[in-house]
Amino acid sequence: MKLVLDTNIFISAFYWGGNPQKVIDGIIEGMDTLFISNEILDEVAAVMTGSKFKTGPEIIERYIRTIEKIGKKVFIAGKIKGICRDKNDDDKIECGVLSGADYLITGDDDLLVLESYQQMKITTANEYLKIVNSIFSA
């Protein structure tokens, strides 16, 4: 499957593991293809730097480089606007549209409320893993 991961999935995987990490593990194992943008990477770095996490720059740089290695970069132009309740999430939608992503995986209600956009389904890590498991166990 072609995937776009929201910032909160990367953050959750890094700090807590769980289902977000399982989604990333599937990408690393070659089961899925990750699409990223500079905007997503910048947001991940900004959140990790923020007062909640205070992660050091070397660790952040290493994590961003790892994401870049496992993902395919999409260059967005900010053409998709006003789709999401939170305008800061429109870049994830545009990344998904430009890459032809099957799924946008997020924990953000502002995106989840959409359920889908064009060809792309918008779902949680937990729901995505259920979908994948049902496909492989069928």
Secondary structure, DSSP 8 states (H G I E B T S, - for coil): -EEEE-HHHHHHHHHH-HHHHHHHHHHHTTSSEEEE-HHHHHHHHHHHHSTTT---HHHHHHHHHHHHHHEEE----S---SSSSSGGGHHHHHHHHHHT-SEEE---HHHHTT-EETTEEEE-HHHHHHHHHHHHH-
